């Protein structure tokens, strides 16, 4: 078999898991019930969010909050300050792809 397979959790409970981390990309899977989110942080690579369930409330840098529904793919630039959370009754599920891997971005900074 040439391909490598990776599993991710199927849940409605809060879940933040790293699925893949290599030089090419980092891929995380997140499930956030209502009221849950991530700590305020800066993007440590180019970030792509794929919303598969629910709606993500997203505040980037100093802009107003935007809400993106399931079926959205978002591109967020490197070093953007991010506030990601679910303020809706439906469970939020998304995949976050960081490309290249944050460790490559950190090496470029040194």
ZIBELLIN-V19282 format. One record per residue. N is the residue number from 1. SS is DSSP state (a for helix, b for strand, c for the rest). OMEGA is omega in degrees with one decimal (none if undefined). Layout:
n={N,N}
ss={SS,SS}
omega={OMEGA,OMEGA}
//
This chain:
n={1,2,3,4,5,6,7,8,9,10,11,12,13,14,15,16,17,18,19,20,21,22,23,24,25,26,27,28,29,30,31,32,33,34,35,36,37,38,39,40,41,42,43,44,45,46,47,48,49,50,51,52,53,54,55,56,57,58,59,60,61,62,63,64,65,66,67,68,69,70,71,72,73,74,75,76,77,78,79,80,81,82,83,84,85,86,87,88,89,90,91,92,93,94,95,96,97,98,99,100,101,102,103,104,105,106,107,108,109,110}
ss={c,c,c,c,c,c,c,c,c,c,c,c,c,c,b,b,b,b,b,b,b,c,c,c,c,b,b,b,b,b,b,b,c,c,c,c,b,c,c,c,b,b,c,c,c,b,b,b,b,b,b,b,b,c,b,b,b,b,b,b,c,c,c,c,c,b,b,b,b,c,c,c,b,b,b,b,c,c,c,c,b,b,b,b,b,c,c,c,c,c,c,b,b,b,b,b,b,b,b,c,c,a,a,a,a,a,a,a,a,c}
omega={-178.8,-176.0,171.4,179.2,179.0,-179.8,172.9,-175.8,173.1,-173.4,170.0,178.3,179.7,-177.3,172.9,-175.3,174.2,-179.3,-175.4,173.6,171.8,-176.5,-176.3,-174.5,167.3,179.3,177.7,175.7,-177.6,171.9,-176.0,173.8,-179.7,178.4,-179.1,178.3,178.0,173.8,174.2,-177.4,175.4,178.3,-177.9,174.1,169.6,-171.7,175.5,179.3,176.8,-178.6,-176.9,-178.5,177.6,179.9,176.8,171.7,-170.4,174.6,-178.2,-177.1,-176.1,-179.1,175.1,176.0,172.3,178.9,-178.2,-177.0,173.5,-177.2,179.7,170.5,-174.5,174.9,-176.9,-176.5,174.3,176.1,176.7,176.0,-171.6,169.5,-173.7,179.7,177.8,176.9,-176.7,-178.8,-179.3,177.7,176.1,174.3,179.0,171.2,178.3,179.1,177.1,-176.3,-6.3,179.3,177.0,179.2,175.5,177.7,179.2,179.0,178.2,-179.1,-176.2,none}
//
